[in-house]
């Protein structure tokens, strides 16, 4: 197990030994606050895009449900006639940057989450560590009313008109410590005065979301194969920030006979990662599946069934009311 995975497990368990990392957390806080102050004072340049920008992010490391939320918002805006585009850092992507994400592009080049977003919405999208360059490339190719930044909450070089923070109530804020003692990218106080979308089934706020599980589908093999035959075992392969959420999803599907195979978030899979001592079917997330799809093209001999479990974000009505209000304030009207 890698050190990164050990720390991830310690965060989830709120292990007491994390206190030894506190001096590093102090250094992280100093660096973070200094960088933020340089942008706010104007010493470092902030890029203001020619169209409104909405940032969707979180203050924690690991999954919060941000990507399903973004996908749902893009679909909704498209239905309302808003010309929307998306940018992303493209974590784990190889580039070259900035890069337009086309349907069917290799996730190793563009990143797994961007590929999933484009696959789900066909939205115009560009990726790259330089958000300004990504926006400029996108606007060269498309006439857009709004740009949504997938993550980038802490990217102070990008000015934003709207900012939504996704807070996973199931996972919470852990020990509420900054990296690396805890998994907070920013202090808890960052939530004050911000638009916070609670990710939970039982919400305390009117602005909330939860994930609904869709019908699992086969990524390969015979399409008429029965889903979840009685007594069936699975190899559960997952490489997301908070794998426990996937196991909770499996429980909802009454899939409780499986061997878990966890990999780091954005893991660069090889075919050996999908080869086990048994021939049980594989079950995985849509985010992982975009990488598996590219891998299977390189290995057509691989014939173990791979089941994909889709999820969809369900937003409370108040989220859409707020979105309309915020977009109207920046001059975007719905058709």
C-alpha positions as CSV (number, residue, x, y, z in Angstrom):
1,X,0.0,0.0,0.0
2,X,1.4,3.4,-1.0
3,X,1.9,6.2,1.6
4,X,-0.8,8.3,-0.1
5,X,-3.3,5.4,0.4
6,X,-2.2,5.0,4.0
7,X,-2.8,8.7,4.7
8,X,-6.2,8.5,2.9
9,X,-7.2,5.6,5.1
10,X,-6.0,7.4,8.2
11,X,-8.1,10.5,7.2
12,X,-11.2,8.3,6.8
13,X,-10.6,6.7,10.2
14,X,-9.5,10.0,11.8
15,X,-6.4,8.1,13.1
16,X,-4.8,9.7,16.2
17,X,-1.2,9.4,14.7
18,X,-2.1,12.1,12.2
19,X,-1.2,14.7,14.9
20,X,2.5,14.2,14.0
21,X,1.7,15.9,10.6
22,X,0.5,19.1,12.3
23,X,3.7,21.1,11.7
24,X,3.2,20.3,7.9
25,X,-0.4,21.5,8.2
26,X,0.9,24.8,9.7
27,X,3.2,25.2,6.8
28,X,0.4,24.4,4.4
29,X,-1.8,27.1,6.0
30,X,0.9,29.7,5.8
31,X,1.5,29.0,2.1
32,X,-2.2,28.9,1.3
33,X,-2.9,32.2,3.2
34,X,0.1,33.9,1.7
35,X,-0.9,32.9,-1.8
36,X,-4.5,34.0,-1.3
37,X,-3.4,37.4,0.0
38,X,-1.1,38.0,-3.0
39,X,-4.1,37.5,-5.3
40,X,-6.4,39.6,-3.2
41,X,-3.9,42.5,-3.0
42,X,-3.4,42.5,-6.8
43,X,0.3,41.6,-6.5
44,X,-0.6,38.4,-8.4
45,X,-2.7,38.8,-11.5
46,X,-6.3,37.5,-11.6
47,X,-7.8,36.6,-14.9
48,X,-11.4,37.9,-15.6
49,X,-13.0,35.9,-18.4
50,X,-15.1,37.8,-21.0
51,X,-18.1,35.6,-20.1
52,X,-19.5,34.7,-16.6
53,X,-17.6,31.9,-14.8
54,X,-19.1,29.5,-12.3
55,X,-16.8,27.4,-10.1
56,X,-18.0,24.1,-8.6
57,X,-15.6,22.7,-6.1
58,X,-15.1,21.5,-2.5
59,X,-12.8,22.1,0.4
60,X,-11.9,18.5,1.0
61,X,-9.6,16.1,-0.8
62,X,-11.3,13.2,-2.4
63,X,-14.8,12.7,-3.8
64,X,-17.8,14.8,-2.7
65,X,-20.2,14.2,-5.6
66,X,-19.0,17.3,-7.4
67,X,-18.8,15.7,-10.9
68,X,-22.4,14.2,-10.9
69,X,-23.6,17.6,-9.7
70,X,-21.8,19.4,-12.6
71,X,-23.1,16.9,-15.1
72,X,-26.7,17.5,-13.9
73,X,-26.3,21.3,-14.0
74,X,-24.9,21.1,-17.5
75,X,-27.8,19.0,-18.7
76,X,-30.3,21.4,-17.1
77,X,-28.7,24.5,-18.6
78,X,-28.6,22.9,-22.0
79,X,-32.3,22.2,-21.7
80,X,-32.9,25.9,-20.8
81,X,-31.0,27.1,-23.9
82,X,-28.0,28.4,-22.0
83,X,-24.8,27.9,-24.1
84,X,-22.5,26.4,-21.5
85,X,-18.9,25.2,-21.7
86,X,-16.7,23.5,-19.1
87,X,-13.1,23.7,-18.2
88,X,-11.0,21.5,-15.8
89,X,-7.5,21.0,-14.6
90,X,-7.6,17.5,-16.1
91,X,-5.9,15.8,-13.2
92,X,-3.8,12.9,-14.4
93,X,-4.1,14.0,-18.0
94,X,-1.0,14.0,-20.3
95,X,-2.0,16.8,-22.7
96,X,-0.7,18.7,-24.6
97,X,-2.5,21.6,-23.0
98,X,-4.8,23.4,-23.4
99,X,-6.8,20.6,-24.9
100,X,-10.3,20.3,-26.3
101,X,-12.0,17.2,-25.0
102,X,-13.7,15.3,-27.8
103,X,-16.0,12.4,-27.6
104,X,-14.0,9.2,-27.5
105,X,-10.7,10.8,-26.6
106,X,-8.2,8.7,-24.6
107,X,-8.7,9.5,-20.8
108,X,-5.0,9.2,-20.4
109,X,-4.7,12.3,-22.6
110,X,-7.6,14.3,-21.3
111,X,-8.3,12.9,-17.8
112,X,-11.0,10.5,-16.6
113,X,-13.5,13.0,-15.2
114,X,-13.4,15.3,-18.3
115,X,-14.0,12.2,-20.5
116,X,-17.0,11.2,-18.3
117,X,-18.4,14.8,-18.4
118,X,-18.2,15.0,-22.2
119,X,-19.5,11.4,-22.6
120,X,-22.6,12.3,-20.4
121,X,-23.4,15.7,-21.8
122,X,-21.5,16.3,-25.1
123,X,-20.7,19.8,-23.6
124,X,-17.8,21.8,-25.2
125,X,-14.9,21.3,-22.8
126,X,-11.2,22.2,-22.5
127,X,-8.6,21.0,-20.0
128,X,-5.3,22.2,-18.8
129,X,-3.5,23.6,-15.7
130,X,-3.7,27.1,-17.1
131,X,-7.4,27.9,-16.7
132,X,-7.1,31.1,-18.7
133,X,-5.6,29.3,-21.7
134,X,-8.3,26.7,-21.4
135,X,-11.0,29.4,-21.5
136,X,-9.5,31.2,-24.4
137,X,-9.2,28.0,-26.4
138,X,-12.9,27.2,-25.6
139,X,-14.0,30.7,-26.7
140,X,-12.1,30.4,-29.9
141,X,-14.2,27.4,-30.9
142,X,-17.5,28.2,-29.3
143,X,-19.9,31.1,-28.6
144,X,-20.8,30.6,-24.9
145,X,-23.0,32.3,-22.3
146,X,-21.4,30.6,-19.3
147,X,-18.3,28.7,-18.4
148,X,-18.3,26.2,-15.5
149,X,-15.0,25.3,-13.9
150,X,-14.8,21.8,-12.7
151,X,-13.0,22.2,-9.4
152,X,-10.6,25.2,-9.1
153,X,-12.1,26.5,-5.9
154,X,-8.6,27.3,-4.6
155,X,-7.4,28.5,-8.0
156,X,-7.3,32.2,-7.1
157,X,-5.8,33.2,-10.5
158,X,-9.3,32.7,-12.0
159,X,-12.0,35.3,-11.1
160,X,-15.5,33.8,-10.7
161,X,-19.0,35.2,-10.7
162,X,-20.7,32.2,-9.0
163,X,-19.2,29.7,-6.6
164,X,-20.8,26.5,-5.4
165,X,-19.2,24.3,-2.7
166,X,-20.3,20.7,-2.4
167,X,-20.2,19.4,1.1
168,X,-20.6,15.6,1.6
169,X,-22.4,15.2,4.9
170,X,-21.8,11.5,4.8
171,X,-18.1,11.9,4.9
172,X,-18.1,15.2,6.8
173,X,-15.0,17.3,7.4
174,X,-13.1,14.5,9.3
175,X,-10.9,15.9,12.0
176,X,-11.4,19.4,10.5
177,X,-7.7,19.9,10.1
178,X,-5.9,21.2,7.0
179,X,-3.7,19.0,4.8
180,X,-1.9,16.8,5.6
181,X,-3.1,16.3,9.2
182,X,-6.7,16.3,7.8
183,X,-8.2,16.3,4.4
184,X,-9.3,20.0,4.3
185,X,-7.9,22.1,1.5
186,X,-9.3,25.2,3.2
187,X,-10.4,26.0,6.7
188,X,-14.0,25.2,7.7
189,X,-14.7,28.9,7.9
190,X,-14.6,29.0,4.0
191,X,-18.1,27.6,4.1
192,X,-19.4,30.8,5.8
193,X,-21.0,33.1,3.3
194,X,-20.6,30.7,0.4
195,X,-23.2,28.8,-1.6
196,X,-23.0,25.4,0.0
197,X,-24.8,22.4,-1.6
198,X,-25.3,19.6,0.9
199,X,-24.7,16.1,-0.5
200,X,-26.9,13.9,1.7
201,X,-30.1,11.9,1.6
202,X,-31.4,13.5,4.7
203,X,-30.6,17.2,4.3
204,X,-30.5,20.0,6.9
205,X,-30.5,22.7,4.2
206,X,-32.9,23.4,1.4
207,X,-30.0,23.4,-1.0
208,X,-29.1,19.8,-1.2
209,X,-28.4,16.9,-3.6
210,X,-28.2,13.1,-3.4
211,X,-27.2,10.4,-5.9
212,X,-29.7,8.0,-7.4
213,X,-28.4,4.7,-8.6
214,X,-29.2,3.8,-12.2
215,X,-29.5,0.5,-13.9
216,X,-26.1,-1.2,-14.2
217,X,-24.9,-2.0,-17.7
218,X,-22.3,-4.1,-19.3
219,X,-19.2,-2.4,-20.7
220,X,-18.2,-5.5,-22.7
221,X,-19.3,-9.1,-23.3
222,X,-22.8,-10.2,-24.3
223,X,-25.5,-7.5,-23.8
224,X,-28.2,-10.0,-23.0
225,X,-26.3,-11.3,-19.9
226,X,-28.5,-11.2,-16.8
227,X,-27.7,-8.6,-14.2
228,X,-27.0,-9.9,-10.8
229,X,-27.7,-13.6,-10.9
230,X,-28.5,-15.1,-7.4
231,X,-25.4,-15.8,-5.4
232,X,-23.2,-14.0,-7.8
233,X,-19.8,-12.8,-6.7
234,X,-18.0,-9.7,-8.0
235,X,-14.6,-8.1,-8.1
236,X,-15.4,-4.5,-7.1
237,X,-12.8,-2.3,-8.7
238,X,-12.8,1.3,-7.6
239,X,-10.4,4.2,-8.0
240,X,-12.2,7.3,-6.6
241,X,-11.5,9.7,-3.8
242,X,-14.0,8.1,-1.4
243,X,-14.5,4.4,-2.3
244,X,-16.8,3.8,0.7
245,X,-19.5,5.6,-1.3
246,X,-19.3,3.0,-4.0
247,X,-19.7,0.2,-1.5
248,X,-22.8,2.0,-0.1
249,X,-24.1,2.1,-3.7
250,X,-23.5,-1.7,-4.0
251,X,-25.5,-2.2,-0.8
252,X,-28.4,-0.3,-2.3
253,X,-28.3,-2.7,-5.3
254,X,-28.2,-5.6,-2.8
255,X,-24.7,-6.6,-4.1
256,X,-23.0,-7.7,-0.9
257,X,-20.8,-10.6,-2.2
258,X,-17.7,-9.0,-3.6
259,X,-14.0,-8.7,-3.2
260,X,-12.9,-5.0,-3.0
261,X,-9.9,-3.8,-5.1
262,X,-9.2,-0.2,-4.3
263,X,-6.9,2.0,-6.3
264,X,-5.8,5.7,-5.9
265,X,-8.1,8.4,-7.3
266,X,-7.4,8.9,-11.1
267,X,-5.4,5.7,-11.2
268,X,-3.8,4.9,-14.5
269,X,-5.1,1.3,-15.0
270,X,-3.3,-1.5,-16.7
271,X,-4.9,-4.7,-17.8
272,X,-3.1,-6.6,-15.0
273,X,-5.2,-4.5,-12.5
274,X,-8.3,-6.3,-13.8
275,X,-6.8,-9.7,-13.8
276,X,-7.6,-11.8,-10.6
277,X,-7.3,-15.3,-9.4
278,X,-10.9,-15.9,-10.1
279,X,-13.2,-15.4,-13.1
280,X,-15.9,-13.4,-11.2
281,X,-17.4,-10.5,-13.0
282,X,-16.1,-7.0,-12.3
283,X,-18.2,-4.2,-11.1
284,X,-17.1,-0.6,-11.1
285,X,-18.0,3.1,-11.3
286,X,-18.6,5.2,-14.5
287,X,-15.6,7.2,-13.7
288,X,-13.4,4.1,-13.7
289,X,-15.2,2.7,-16.7
290,X,-14.1,5.4,-19.1
291,X,-10.5,4.2,-18.5
292,X,-11.5,0.5,-18.8
293,X,-13.2,1.2,-22.1
294,X,-9.9,2.6,-23.6
295,X,-8.0,-0.3,-22.0
296,X,-10.3,-2.9,-23.6
297,X,-9.6,-1.6,-27.1
298,X,-6.0,-2.5,-26.5
299,X,-6.8,-5.9,-25.1
300,X,-9.8,-7.4,-27.1
301,X,-8.9,-10.8,-25.7
302,X,-10.1,-9.7,-22.2
303,X,-13.6,-11.4,-21.8
304,X,-14.4,-11.0,-18.1
305,X,-17.8,-9.2,-17.8
306,X,-17.5,-5.6,-16.5
307,X,-20.6,-4.1,-15.0
308,X,-20.8,-0.3,-14.7
309,X,-23.0,1.3,-12.0
310,X,-24.2,4.8,-13.1
311,X,-25.3,7.4,-10.7
312,X,-27.2,10.7,-11.2
313,X,-27.3,13.7,-9.0
314,X,-30.8,14.7,-7.9
315,X,-30.9,18.4,-6.8
316,X,-33.5,20.0,-4.6
317,X,-35.8,22.6,-6.2
318,X,-34.1,25.4,-4.2
319,X,-30.9,24.7,-6.1
320,X,-32.5,25.5,-9.4
321,X,-34.2,28.6,-8.0
322,X,-30.9,29.8,-6.7
323,X,-29.1,29.0,-10.0
324,X,-31.6,31.1,-11.9
325,X,-31.2,34.0,-9.6
326,X,-27.5,33.9,-9.7
327,X,-27.4,33.7,-13.5
328,X,-29.8,36.5,-13.9
329,X,-27.6,38.7,-11.7
330,X,-24.7,38.2,-14.3
331,X,-27.0,38.8,-17.2
332,X,-27.9,35.3,-18.3
333,X,-31.6,34.8,-19.1
334,X,-33.2,31.4,-19.7
335,X,-35.0,30.8,-23.0
